[in-house]
Amino acid sequence: MRRIMTGKLGESLAVVHLQKMGYQIVAQNYRCLYGEVDVVARDGDTLVFVEVKSRKSGTFGAPQEAVGLEKQKKLSRVSLHYLQQKRLETCKARFDVIAVRMSPDGTRIDLIQNAFNLIL
């Protein structure tokens, strides 16, 4: 339960951060038969699929380290499904990762643009 609450809080903080950076939020928690992507946003003329990783401690490593090869493959499949469903196959797209670290000293949010490439 605590992990889910940390994740939801991290996603909310990430959305606010993206909006402050000029991103337009298109969808949150987009789900399909291939999985889920936390945020779909527009950054100018580019559609951005954003994975949010949140941590309250360093016990399990940096948040962005949780986006390994299998997660990248899953996000690639979800993004292709989204693009096809919305008829946006010719749209420029990329994958960003937001790492949210919450601690008693404060919250740190790091945006990693172009975090990985499409994996088929």
Backbone as XML, in Angstrom:
<?xml version="1.0"?>
<chain id="A" units="angstrom">
  <residue number="1" name="MET">
    <atom name="N" x="0.818" y="-1.192" z="0.000"/>
    <atom name="CA" x="0.000" y="0.000" z="0.000"/>
    <atom name="C" x="0.868" y="1.264" z="0.000"/>
  </residue>
  <residue number="2" name="ARG">
    <atom name="N" x="1.906" y="1.256" z="0.835"/>
    <atom name="CA" x="2.793" y="2.413" z="0.919"/>
    <atom name="C" x="3.496" y="2.658" z="-0.415"/>
  </residue>
  <residue number="3" name="ARG">
    <atom name="N" x="3.873" y="1.566" z="-1.110"/>
    <atom name="CA" x="4.538" y="1.680" z="-2.407"/>
    <atom name="C" x="3.617" y="2.340" z="-3.432"/>
  </residue>
  <residue number="4" name="ILE">
    <atom name="N" x="2.333" y="1.963" z="-3.412"/>
    <atom name="CA" x="1.363" y="2.546" z="-4.339"/>
    <atom name="C" x="1.203" y="4.035" z="-4.054"/>
  </residue>
  <residue number="5" name="MET">
    <atom name="N" x="1.135" y="4.399" z="-2.771"/>
    <atom name="CA" x="0.992" y="5.809" z="-2.404"/>
    <atom name="C" x="2.212" y="6.609" z="-2.833"/>
  </residue>
  <residue number="6" name="THR">
    <atom name="N" x="3.398" y="6.039" z="-2.661"/>
    <atom name="CA" x="4.620" y="6.707" z="-3.103"/>
    <atom name="C" x="4.591" y="6.910" z="-4.609"/>
  </residue>
  <residue number="7" name="GLY">
    <atom name="N" x="4.167" y="5.890" z="-5.342"/>
    <atom name="CA" x="4.096" y="5.980" z="-6.798"/>
    <atom name="C" x="3.110" y="7.030" z="-7.264"/>
  </residue>
  <residue number="8" name="LYS">
    <atom name="N" x="1.927" y="7.070" z="-6.662"/>
    <atom name="CA" x="0.902" y="8.058" z="-7.042"/>
    <atom name="C" x="1.369" y="9.476" z="-6.735"/>
  </residue>
  <residue number="9" name="LEU">
    <atom name="N" x="1.987" y="9.666" z="-5.571"/>
    <atom name="CA" x="2.511" y="10.981" z="-5.221"/>
    <atom name="C" x="3.600" y="11.389" z="-6.208"/>
  </residue>
  <residue number="10" name="GLY">
    <atom name="N" x="4.489" y="10.459" z="-6.521"/>
    <atom name="CA" x="5.551" y="10.734" z="-7.487"/>
    <atom name="C" x="4.995" y="11.121" z="-8.847"/>
  </residue>
  <residue number="11" name="GLU">
    <atom name="N" x="3.952" y="10.424" z="-9.302"/>
    <atom name="CA" x="3.335" y="10.750" z="-10.592"/>
    <atom name="C" x="2.714" y="12.139" z="-10.566"/>
  </residue>
  <residue number="12" name="SER">
    <atom name="N" x="2.058" y="12.487" z="-9.471"/>
    <atom name="CA" x="1.461" y="13.825" z="-9.356"/>
    <atom name="C" x="2.534" y="14.906" z="-9.398"/>
  </residue>
  <residue number="13" name="LEU">
    <atom name="N" x="3.623" y="14.699" z="-8.663"/>
    <atom name="CA" x="4.728" y="15.661" z="-8.671"/>
    <atom name="C" x="5.358" y="15.761" z="-10.058"/>
  </residue>
  <residue number="14" name="ALA">
    <atom name="N" x="5.468" y="14.626" z="-10.739"/>
    <atom name="CA" x="6.055" y="14.605" z="-12.079"/>
    <atom name="C" x="5.201" y="15.388" z="-13.067"/>
  </residue>
  <residue number="15" name="VAL">
    <atom name="N" x="3.883" y="15.229" z="-12.992"/>
    <atom name="CA" x="2.984" y="15.950" z="-13.900"/>
    <atom name="C" x="3.125" y="17.459" z="-13.696"/>
  </residue>
  <residue number="16" name="VAL">
    <atom name="N" x="3.151" y="17.901" z="-12.450"/>
    <atom name="CA" x="3.325" y="19.329" z="-12.164"/>
    <atom name="C" x="4.660" y="19.810" z="-12.722"/>
  </residue>
  <residue number="17" name="HIS">
    <atom name="N" x="5.710" y="19.022" z="-12.538"/>
    <atom name="CA" x="7.039" y="19.376" z="-13.045"/>
    <atom name="C" x="7.025" y="19.499" z="-14.572"/>
  </residue>
  <residue number="18" name="LEU">
    <atom name="N" x="6.408" y="18.536" z="-15.236"/>
    <atom name="CA" x="6.324" y="18.575" z="-16.697"/>
    <atom name="C" x="5.571" y="19.814" z="-17.167"/>
  </residue>
  <residue number="19" name="GLN">
    <atom name="N" x="4.468" y="20.131" z="-16.516"/>
    <atom name="CA" x="3.694" y="21.311" z="-16.898"/>
    <atom name="C" x="4.514" y="22.585" z="-16.713"/>
  </residue>
  <residue number="20" name="LYS">
    <atom name="N" x="5.273" y="22.668" z="-15.635"/>
    <atom name="CA" x="6.139" y="23.830" z="-15.407"/>
    <atom name="C" x="7.201" y="23.951" z="-16.493"/>
  </residue>
  <residue number="21" name="MET">
    <atom name="N" x="7.598" y="22.800" z="-17.057"/>
    <atom name="CA" x="8.612" y="22.800" z="-18.115"/>
    <atom name="C" x="7.996" y="23.038" z="-19.496"/>
  </residue>
  <residue number="22" name="GLY">
    <atom name="N" x="6.680" y="23.244" z="-19.545"/>
    <atom name="CA" x="6.020" y="23.555" z="-20.804"/>
    <atom name="C" x="5.393" y="22.381" z="-21.526"/>
  </residue>
  <residue number="23" name="TYR">
    <atom name="N" x="5.436" y="21.205" z="-20.935"/>
    <atom name="CA" x="4.797" y="20.039" z="-21.547"/>
    <atom name="C" x="3.281" y="20.179" z="-21.414"/>
  </residue>
  <residue number="24" name="GLN">
    <atom name="N" x="2.557" y="19.705" z="-22.413"/>
    <atom name="CA" x="1.096" y="19.639" z="-22.348"/>
    <atom name="C" x="0.724" y="18.184" z="-22.076"/>
  </residue>
  <residue number="25" name="ILE">
    <atom name="N" x="0.030" y="17.937" z="-20.982"/>
    <atom name="CA" x="-0.354" y="16.572" z="-20.616"/>
    <atom name="C" x="-1.515" y="16.128" z="-21.496"/>
  </residue>
  <residue number="26" name="VAL">
    <atom name="N" x="-1.342" y="14.989" z="-22.166"/>
    <atom name="CA" x="-2.353" y="14.438" z="-23.069"/>
    <atom name="C" x="-3.123" y="13.318" z="-22.375"/>
  </residue>
  <residue number="27" name="ALA">
    <atom name="N" x="-2.417" y="12.472" z="-21.633"/>
    <atom name="CA" x="-3.058" y="11.341" z="-20.948"/>
    <atom name="C" x="-2.206" y="10.935" z="-19.750"/>
  </residue>
  <residue number="28" name="GLN">
    <atom name="N" x="-2.876" y="10.374" z="-18.750"/>
    <atom name="CA" x="-2.184" y="9.802" z="-17.599"/>
    <atom name="C" x="-2.641" y="8.367" z="-17.429"/>
  </residue>
  <residue number="29" name="ASN">
    <atom name="N" x="-1.699" y="7.514" z="-17.073"/>
    <atom name="CA" x="-1.977" y="6.090" z="-16.837"/>
    <atom name="C" x="-2.702" y="5.456" z="-18.018"/>
  </residue>
  <residue number="30" name="TYR">
    <atom name="N" x="-2.149" y="5.671" z="-19.212"/>
    <atom name="CA" x="-2.725" y="5.068" z="-20.421"/>
    <atom name="C" x="-2.463" y="3.565" z="-20.379"/>
  </residue>
  <residue number="31" name="ARG">
    <atom name="N" x="-3.530" y="2.783" z="-20.486"/>
    <atom name="CA" x="-3.425" y="1.320" z="-20.412"/>
    <atom name="C" x="-3.920" y="0.690" z="-21.708"/>
  </residue>
  <residue number="32" name="CYS">
    <atom name="N" x="-3.275" y="-0.404" z="-22.064"/>
    <atom name="CA" x="-3.728" y="-1.234" z="-23.176"/>
    <atom name="C" x="-3.320" y="-2.671" z="-22.852"/>
  </residue>
  <residue number="33" name="LEU">
    <atom name="N" x="-3.558" y="-3.581" z="-23.769"/>
    <atom name="CA" x="-3.244" y="-4.982" z="-23.490"/>
    <atom name="C" x="-1.744" y="-5.228" z="-23.316"/>
  </residue>
  <residue number="34" name="TYR">
    <atom name="N" x="-0.900" y="-4.299" z="-23.742"/>
    <atom name="CA" x="0.553" y="-4.469" z="-23.622"/>
    <atom name="C" x="1.116" y="-3.924" z="-22.314"/>
  </residue>
  <residue number="35" name="GLY">
    <atom name="N" x="0.319" y="-3.119" z="-21.606"/>
    <atom name="CA" x="0.808" y="-2.545" z="-20.361"/>
    <atom name="C" x="0.307" y="-1.133" z="-20.165"/>
  </residue>
  <residue number="36" name="GLU">
    <atom name="N" x="1.103" y="-0.339" z="-19.468"/>
    <atom name="CA" x="0.699" y="1.019" z="-19.111"/>
    <atom name="C" x="1.883" y="1.965" z="-19.228"/>
  </residue>
  <residue number="37" name="VAL">
    <atom name="N" x="1.586" y="3.203" z="-19.595"/>
    <atom name="CA" x="2.576" y="4.269" z="-19.541"/>
    <atom name="C" x="2.017" y="5.329" z="-18.595"/>
  </residue>
  <residue number="38" name="ASP">
    <atom name="N" x="2.882" y="5.880" z="-17.749"/>
    <atom name="CA" x="2.421" y="6.797" z="-16.712"/>
    <atom name="C" x="1.850" y="8.092" z="-17.274"/>
  </residue>
  <residue number="39" name="VAL">
    <atom name="N" x="2.569" y="8.706" z="-18.219"/>
    <atom name="CA" x="2.141" y="9.996" z="-18.762"/>
    <atom name="C" x="2.425" y="10.035" z="-20.258"/>
  </residue>
  <residue number="40" name="VAL">
    <atom name="N" x="1.463" y="10.563" z="-21.002"/>
    <atom name="CA" x="1.674" y="10.900" z="-22.411"/>
    <atom name="C" x="1.542" y="12.415" z="-22.479"/>
  </residue>
  <residue number="41" name="ALA">
    <atom name="N" x="2.537" y="13.070" z="-23.066"/>
    <atom name="CA" x="2.542" y="14.533" z="-23.099"/>
    <atom name="C" x="3.068" y="15.030" z="-24.440"/>
  </residue>
  <residue number="42" name="ARG">
    <atom name="N" x="2.846" y="16.300" z="-24.691"/>
    <atom name="CA" x="3.416" y="16.954" z="-25.872"/>
    <atom name="C" x="4.473" y="17.939" z="-25.405"/>
  </residue>
  <residue number="43" name="ASP">
    <atom name="N" x="5.617" y="17.877" z="-26.069"/>
    <atom name="CA" x="6.689" y="18.842" z="-25.863"/>
    <atom name="C" x="6.935" y="19.464" z="-27.229"/>
  </residue>
  <residue number="44" name="GLY">
    <atom name="N" x="6.281" y="20.584" z="-27.492"/>
    <atom name="CA" x="6.324" y="21.161" z="-28.834"/>
    <atom name="C" x="5.587" y="20.252" z="-29.794"/>
  </residue>
  <residue number="45" name="ASP">
    <atom name="N" x="6.274" y="19.843" z="-30.864"/>
    <atom name="CA" x="5.637" y="18.962" z="-31.855"/>
    <atom name="C" x="5.972" y="17.487" z="-31.626"/>
  </residue>
  <residue number="46" name="THR">
    <atom name="N" x="6.526" y="17.174" z="-30.465"/>
    <atom name="CA" x="6.923" y="15.799" z="-30.148"/>
    <atom name="C" x="5.992" y="15.205" z="-29.097"/>
  </residue>
  <residue number="47" name="LEU">
    <atom name="N" x="5.526" y="13.994" z="-29.357"/>
    <atom name="CA" x="4.737" y="13.252" z="-28.378"/>
    <atom name="C" x="5.721" y="12.515" z="-27.470"/>
  </residue>
  <residue number="48" name="VAL">
    <atom name="N" x="5.547" y="12.659" z="-26.171"/>
    <atom name="CA" x="6.500" y="12.105" z="-25.213"/>
    <atom name="C" x="5.796" y="11.091" z="-24.313"/>
  </residue>
  <residue number="49" name="PHE">
    <atom name="N" x="6.371" y="9.892" z="-24.251"/>
    <atom name="CA" x="5.895" y="8.849" z="-23.352"/>
    <atom name="C" x="6.807" y="8.883" z="-22.132"/>
  </residue>
  <residue number="50" name="VAL">
    <atom name="N" x="6.213" y="9.151" z="-20.970"/>
    <atom name="CA" x="6.997" y="9.395" z="-19.764"/>
    <atom name="C" x="6.767" y="8.286" z="-18.742"/>
  </residue>
  <residue number="51" name="GLU">
    <atom name="N" x="7.851" y="7.690" z="-18.300"/>
    <atom name="CA" x="7.814" y="6.713" z="-17.210"/>
    <atom name="C" x="8.283" y="7.431" z="-15.948"/>
  </residue>
  <residue number="52" name="VAL">
    <atom name="N" x="7.495" y="7.346" z="-14.892"/>
    <atom name="CA" x="7.824" y="7.991" z="-13.626"/>
    <atom name="C" x="8.279" y="6.923" z="-12.641"/>
  </residue>
  <residue number="53" name="LYS">
    <atom name="N" x="9.433" y="7.140" z="-12.033"/>
    <atom name="CA" x="9.950" y="6.228" z="-11.014"/>
    <atom name="C" x="10.202" y="7.022" z="-9.744"/>
  </residue>
  <residue number="54" name="SER">
    <atom name="N" x="9.626" y="6.562" z="-8.655"/>
    <atom name="CA" x="9.715" y="7.272" z="-7.381"/>
    <atom name="C" x="10.370" y="6.396" z="-6.323"/>
  </residue>
  <residue number="55" name="ARG">
    <atom name="N" x="11.127" y="7.046" z="-5.445"/>
    <atom name="CA" x="11.777" y="6.346" z="-4.339"/>
    <atom name="C" x="11.747" y="7.238" z="-3.105"/>
  </residue>
  <residue number="56" name="LYS">
    <atom name="N" x="11.601" y="6.603" z="-1.959"/>
    <atom name="CA" x="11.716" y="7.320" z="-0.687"/>
    <atom name="C" x="13.067" y="7.060" z="-0.031"/>
  </residue>
  <residue number="57" name="SER">
    <atom name="N" x="13.807" y="6.091" z="-0.565"/>
    <atom name="CA" x="15.138" y="5.810" z="-0.030"/>
    <atom name="C" x="16.012" y="5.300" z="-1.167"/>
  </residue>
  <residue number="58" name="GLY">
    <atom name="N" x="17.294" y="5.217" z="-0.904"/>
    <atom name="CA" x="18.227" y="4.718" z="-1.904"/>
    <atom name="C" x="18.443" y="3.220" z="-1.834"/>
  </residue>
  <residue number="59" name="THR">
    <atom name="N" x="17.662" y="2.532" z="-1.016"/>
    <atom name="CA" x="17.840" y="1.099" z="-0.795"/>
    <atom name="C" x="17.803" y="0.301" z="-2.092"/>
  </residue>
  <residue number="60" name="PHE">
    <atom name="N" x="16.908" y="0.664" z="-2.987"/>
    <atom name="CA" x="16.746" y="-0.089" z="-4.229"/>
    <atom name="C" x="17.420" y="0.590" z="-5.413"/>
  </residue>
  <residue number="61" name="GLY">
    <atom name="N" x="18.332" y="1.510" z="-5.146"/>
    <atom name="CA" x="19.040" y="2.198" z="-6.214"/>
    <atom name="C" x="18.302" y="3.446" z="-6.665"/>
  </residue>
  <residue number="62" name="ALA">
    <atom name="N" x="18.894" y="4.108" z="-7.645"/>
    <atom name="CA" x="18.292" y="5.326" z="-8.194"/>
    <atom name="C" x="16.996" y="4.972" z="-8.913"/>
  </residue>
  <residue number="63" name="PRO">
    <atom name="N" x="16.004" y="5.855" z="-8.873"/>
    <atom name="CA" x="14.722" y="5.544" z="-9.507"/>
    <atom name="C" x="14.839" y="5.157" z="-10.980"/>
  </residue>
  <residue number="64" name="GLN">
    <atom name="N" x="15.653" y="5.895" z="-11.726"/>
    <atom name="CA" x="15.745" y="5.625" z="-13.164"/>
    <atom name="C" x="16.368" y="4.266" z="-13.479"/>
  </residue>
  <residue number="65" name="GLU">
    <atom name="N" x="17.082" y="3.681" z="-12.523"/>
    <atom name="CA" x="17.669" y="2.357" z="-12.734"/>
    <atom name="C" x="16.601" y="1.273" z="-12.844"/>
  </residue>
  <residue number="66" name="ALA">
    <atom name="N" x="15.377" y="1.587" z="-12.424"/>
    <atom name="CA" x="14.279" y="0.619" z="-12.487"/>
    <atom name="C" x="13.680" y="0.510" z="-13.889"/>
  </residue>
  <residue number="67" name="VAL">
    <atom name="N" x="14.165" y="1.308" z="-14.832"/>
    <atom name="CA" x="13.664" y="1.247" z="-16.210"/>
    <atom name="C" x="14.674" y="0.449" z="-17.033"/>
  </residue>
  <residue number="68" name="GLY">
    <atom name="N" x="14.672" y="-0.858" z="-16.808"/>
    <atom name="CA" x="15.585" y="-1.759" z="-17.506"/>
    <atom name="C" x="15.080" y="-2.136" z="-18.884"/>
  </residue>
  <residue number="69" name="LEU">
    <atom name="N" x="15.765" y="-3.065" z="-19.504"/>
    <atom name="CA" x="15.469" y="-3.465" z="-20.879"/>
    <atom name="C" x="14.044" y="-3.989" z="-21.037"/>
  </residue>
  <residue number="70" name="GLU">
    <atom name="N" x="13.584" y="-4.833" z="-20.127"/>
    <atom name="CA" x="12.221" y="-5.378" z="-20.238"/>
    <atom name="C" x="11.175" y="-4.277" z="-20.134"/>
  </residue>
  <residue number="71" name="LYS">
    <atom name="N" x="11.386" y="-3.335" z="-19.219"/>
    <atom name="CA" x="10.451" y="-2.210" z="-19.079"/>
    <atom name="C" x="10.475" y="-1.349" z="-20.341"/>
  </residue>
  <residue number="72" name="GLN">
    <atom name="N" x="11.655" y="-1.163" z="-20.926"/>
    <atom name="CA" x="11.767" y="-0.390" z="-22.162"/>
    <atom name="C" x="11.007" y="-1.068" z="-23.298"/>
  </residue>
  <residue number="73" name="LYS">
    <atom name="N" x="11.110" y="-2.392" z="-23.379"/>
    <atom name="CA" x="10.371" y="-3.137" z="-24.410"/>
    <atom name="C" x="8.869" y="-2.970" z="-24.220"/>
  </residue>
  <residue number="74" name="LYS">
    <atom name="N" x="8.420" y="-3.082" z="-22.970"/>
    <atom name="CA" x="6.988" y="-2.947" z="-22.676"/>
    <atom name="C" x="6.500" y="-1.545" z="-23.032"/>
  </residue>
  <residue number="75" name="LEU">
    <atom name="N" x="7.254" y="-0.530" z="-22.648"/>
    <atom name="CA" x="6.870" y="0.842" z="-22.969"/>
    <atom name="C" x="6.871" y="1.080" z="-24.475"/>
  </residue>
  <residue number="76" name="SER">
    <atom name="N" x="7.785" y="0.449" z="-25.181"/>
    <atom name="CA" x="7.822" y="0.558" z="-26.646"/>
    <atom name="C" x="6.547" y="-0.005" z="-27.256"/>
  </residue>
  <residue number="77" name="ARG">
    <atom name="N" x="6.116" y="-1.169" z="-26.782"/>
    <atom name="CA" x="4.882" y="-1.783" z="-27.301"/>
    <atom name="C" x="3.659" y="-0.923" z="-26.982"/>
  </residue>
  <residue number="78" name="VAL">
    <atom name="N" x="3.605" y="-0.405" z="-25.762"/>
    <atom name="CA" x="2.476" y="0.447" z="-25.371"/>
    <atom name="C" x="2.444" y="1.707" z="-26.233"/>
  </residue>
  <residue number="79" name="SER">
    <atom name="N" x="3.604" y="2.308" z="-26.450"/>
    <atom name="CA" x="3.648" y="3.544" z="-27.238"/>
    <atom name="C" x="3.230" y="3.304" z="-28.685"/>
  </residue>
  <residue number="80" name="LEU">
    <atom name="N" x="3.663" y="2.204" z="-29.269"/>
    <atom name="CA" x="3.254" y="1.884" z="-30.643"/>
    <atom name="C" x="1.744" y="1.680" z="-30.723"/>
  </residue>
  <residue number="81" name="HIS">
    <atom name="N" x="1.181" y="1.006" z="-29.732"/>
    <atom name="CA" x="-0.270" y="0.815" z="-29.684"/>
    <atom name="C" x="-0.975" y="2.168" z="-29.600"/>
  </residue>
  <residue number="82" name="TYR">
    <atom name="N" x="-0.478" y="3.042" z="-28.740"/>
    <atom name="CA" x="-1.078" y="4.371" z="-28.584"/>
    <atom name="C" x="-1.041" y="5.131" z="-29.911"/>
  </residue>
  <residue number="83" name="LEU">
    <atom name="N" x="0.120" y="5.148" z="-30.547"/>
    <atom name="CA" x="0.272" y="5.875" z="-31.812"/>
    <atom name="C" x="-0.660" y="5.327" z="-32.885"/>
  </residue>
  <residue number="84" name="GLN">
    <atom name="N" x="-0.789" y="4.014" z="-32.955"/>
    <atom name="CA" x="-1.682" y="3.407" z="-33.945"/>
    <atom name="C" x="-3.139" y="3.700" z="-33.616"/>
  </residue>
  <residue number="85" name="GLN">
    <atom name="N" x="-3.504" y="3.573" z="-32.355"/>
    <atom name="CA" x="-4.889" y="3.802" z="-31.944"/>
    <atom name="C" x="-5.320" y="5.243" z="-32.223"/>
  </residue>
  <residue number="86" name="LYS">
    <atom name="N" x="-4.422" y="6.182" z="-32.008"/>
    <atom name="CA" x="-4.732" y="7.603" z="-32.193"/>
    <atom name="C" x="-4.410" y="8.090" z="-33.612"/>
  </residue>
  <residue number="87" name="ARG">
    <atom name="N" x="-3.966" y="7.165" z="-34.465"/>
    <atom name="CA" x="-3.589" y="7.489" z="-35.850"/>
    <atom name="C" x="-2.509" y="8.581" z="-35.906"/>
  </residue>
  <residue number="88" name="LEU">
    <atom name="N" x="-1.489" y="8.380" z="-35.096"/>
    <atom name="CA" x="-0.382" y="9.331" z="-34.997"/>
    <atom name="C" x="0.946" y="8.691" z="-35.396"/>
  </residue>
  <residue number="89" name="GLU">
    <atom name="N" x="0.888" y="7.693" z="-36.267"/>
    <atom name="CA" x="2.100" y="6.936" z="-36.618"/>
    <atom name="C" x="3.223" y="7.811" z="-37.174"/>
  </residue>
  <residue number="90" name="THR">
    <atom name="N" x="2.887" y="8.953" z="-37.778"/>
    <atom name="CA" x="3.923" y="9.809" z="-38.371"/>
    <atom name="C" x="4.407" y="10.893" z="-37.407"/>
  </residue>
  <residue number="91" name="CYS">
    <atom name="N" x="3.849" y="10.912" z="-36.221"/>
    <atom name="CA" x="4.216" y="11.913" z="-35.224"/>
    <atom name="C" x="5.611" y="11.619" z="-34.651"/>
  </residue>
  <residue number="92" name="LYS">
    <atom name="N" x="6.392" y="12.682" z="-34.409"/>
    <atom name="CA" x="7.667" y="12.504" z="-33.711"/>
    <atom name="C" x="7.366" y="12.088" z="-32.275"/>
  </residue>
  <residue number="93" name="ALA">
    <atom name="N" x="8.134" y="11.136" z="-31.773"/>
    <atom name="CA" x="7.906" y="10.659" z="-30.407"/>
    <atom name="C" x="9.237" y="10.335" z="-29.743"/>
  </residue>
  <residue number="94" name="ARG">
    <atom name="N" x="9.220" y="10.350" z="-28.412"/>
    <atom name="CA" x="10.414" y="9.973" z="-27.648"/>
    <atom name="C" x="9.986" y="9.450" z="-26.285"/>
  </residue>
  <residue number="95" name="PHE">
    <atom name="N" x="10.959" y="8.884" z="-25.578"/>
    <atom name="CA" x="10.734" y="8.350" z="-24.236"/>
    <atom name="C" x="11.542" y="9.165" z="-23.229"/>
  </residue>
  <residue number="96" name="ASP">
    <atom name="N" x="10.858" y="9.686" z="-22.228"/>
    <atom name="CA" x="11.515" y="10.381" z="-21.129"/>
    <atom name="C" x="11.282" y="9.579" z="-19.851"/>
  </residue>
  <residue number="97" name="VAL">
    <atom name="N" x="12.180" y="9.739" z="-18.909"/>
    <atom name="CA" x="12.017" y="9.147" z="-17.581"/>
    <atom name="C" x="12.122" y="10.276" z="-16.565"/>
  </residue>
  <residue number="98" name="ILE">
    <atom name="N" x="11.220" y="10.270" z="-15.605"/>
    <atom name="CA" x="11.307" y="11.219" z="-14.495"/>
    <atom name="C" x="11.617" y="10.420" z="-13.241"/>
  </residue>
  <residue number="99" name="ALA">
    <atom name="N" x="12.700" y="10.804" z="-12.580"/>
    <atom name="CA" x="13.104" y="10.180" z="-11.323"/>
    <atom name="C" x="12.713" y="11.118" z="-10.188"/>
  </residue>
  <residue number="100" name="VAL">
    <atom name="N" x="11.870" y="10.636" z="-9.288"/>
    <atom name="CA" x="11.418" y="11.427" z="-8.144"/>
    <atom name="C" x="11.998" y="10.798" z="-6.882"/>
  </residue>
  <residue number="101" name="ARG">
    <atom name="N" x="12.804" y="11.591" z="-6.161"/>
    <atom name="CA" x="13.385" y="11.121" z="-4.904"/>
    <atom name="C" x="12.777" y="11.938" z="-3.770"/>
  </residue>
  <residue number="102" name="MET">
    <atom name="N" x="12.075" y="11.263" z="-2.868"/>
    <atom name="CA" x="11.440" y="11.938" z="-1.734"/>
    <atom name="C" x="12.185" y="11.556" z="-0.464"/>
  </residue>
  <residue number="103" name="SER">
    <atom name="N" x="12.584" y="12.556" z="0.293"/>
    <atom name="CA" x="13.290" y="12.297" z="1.546"/>
    <atom name="C" x="12.896" y="13.370" z="2.555"/>
  </residue>
  <residue number="104" name="PRO">
    <atom name="N" x="13.268" y="13.176" z="3.809"/>
    <atom name="CA" x="12.971" y="14.207" z="4.816"/>
    <atom name="C" x="13.623" y="15.550" z="4.484"/>
  </residue>
  <residue number="105" name="ASP">
    <atom name="N" x="14.699" y="15.522" z="3.689"/>
    <atom name="CA" x="15.398" y="16.752" z="3.312"/>
    <atom name="C" x="14.717" y="17.481" z="2.165"/>
  </residue>
  <residue number="106" name="GLY">
    <atom name="N" x="13.740" y="16.849" z="1.535"/>
    <atom name="CA" x="13.052" y="17.476" z="0.412"/>
    <atom name="C" x="12.879" y="16.504" z="-0.738"/>
  </residue>
  <residue number="107" name="THR">
    <atom name="N" x="12.301" y="17.008" z="-1.795"/>
    <atom name="CA" x="12.037" y="16.192" z="-2.977"/>
    <atom name="C" x="12.904" y="16.676" z="-4.125"/>
  </residue>
  <residue number="108" name="ARG">
    <atom name="N" x="13.488" y="15.726" z="-4.828"/>
    <atom name="CA" x="14.301" y="16.046" z="-6.004"/>
    <atom name="C" x="13.664" y="15.363" z="-7.210"/>
  </residue>
  <residue number="109" name="ILE">
    <atom name="N" x="13.491" y="16.127" z="-8.289"/>
    <atom name="CA" x="12.897" y="15.599" z="-9.511"/>
    <atom name="C" x="13.885" y="15.797" z="-10.650"/>
  </residue>
  <residue number="110" name="ASP">
    <atom name="N" x="14.262" y="14.696" z="-11.291"/>
    <atom name="CA" x="15.177" y="14.744" z="-12.433"/>
    <atom name="C" x="14.448" y="14.255" z="-13.669"/>
  </residue>
  <residue number="111" name="LEU">
    <atom name="N" x="14.489" y="15.050" z="-14.729"/>
    <atom name="CA" x="13.898" y="14.680" z="-16.008"/>
    <atom name="C" x="15.007" y="14.221" z="-16.937"/>
  </residue>
  <residue number="112" name="ILE">
    <atom name="N" x="14.881" y="13.010" z="-17.439"/>
    <atom name="CA" x="15.859" y="12.464" z="-18.382"/>
    <atom name="C" x="15.164" y="12.372" z="-19.736"/>
  </residue>
  <residue number="113" name="GLN">
    <atom name="N" x="15.462" y="13.330" z="-20.609"/>
    <atom name="CA" x="14.850" y="13.339" z="-21.937"/>
    <atom name="C" x="15.566" y="12.342" z="-22.832"/>
  </residue>
  <residue number="114" name="ASN">
    <atom name="N" x="14.807" y="11.752" z="-23.761"/>
    <atom name="CA" x="15.381" y="10.751" z="-24.670"/>
    <atom name="C" x="16.109" y="9.666" z="-23.885"/>
  </residue>
  <residue number="115" name="ALA">
    <atom name="N" x="15.468" y="9.157" z="-22.855"/>
    <atom name="CA" x="16.100" y="8.195" z="-21.947"/>
    <atom name="C" x="16.482" y="6.895" z="-22.639"/>
  </residue>
  <residue number="116" name="PHE">
    <atom name="N" x="15.700" y="6.493" z="-23.644"/>
    <atom name="CA" x="16.014" y="5.282" z="-24.406"/>
    <atom name="C" x="15.301" y="5.352" z="-25.747"/>
  </residue>
  <residue number="117" name="ASN">
    <atom name="N" x="15.698" y="4.469" z="-26.647"/>
    <atom name="CA" x="15.109" y="4.405" z="-27.985"/>
    <atom name="C" x="14.049" y="3.316" z="-28.053"/>
  </residue>
  <residue number="118" name="LEU">
    <atom name="N" x="13.218" y="3.384" z="-29.063"/>
    <atom name="CA" x="12.196" y="2.374" z="-29.311"/>
    <atom name="C" x="12.855" y="1.009" z="-29.480"/>
  </residue>
  <residue number="119" name="ILE">
    <atom name="N" x="12.316" y="0.005" z="-28.800"/>
    <atom name="CA" x="12.836" y="-1.362" z="-28.897"/>
    <atom name="C" x="11.721" y="-2.244" z="-29.433"/>
  </residue>
  <residue number="120" name="LEU">
    <atom name="N" x="11.981" y="-2.897" z="-30.535"/>
    <atom name="CA" x="10.965" y="-3.777" z="-31.132"/>
    <atom name="C" x="11.200" y="-5.220" z="-30.759"/>
  </residue>
</chain>
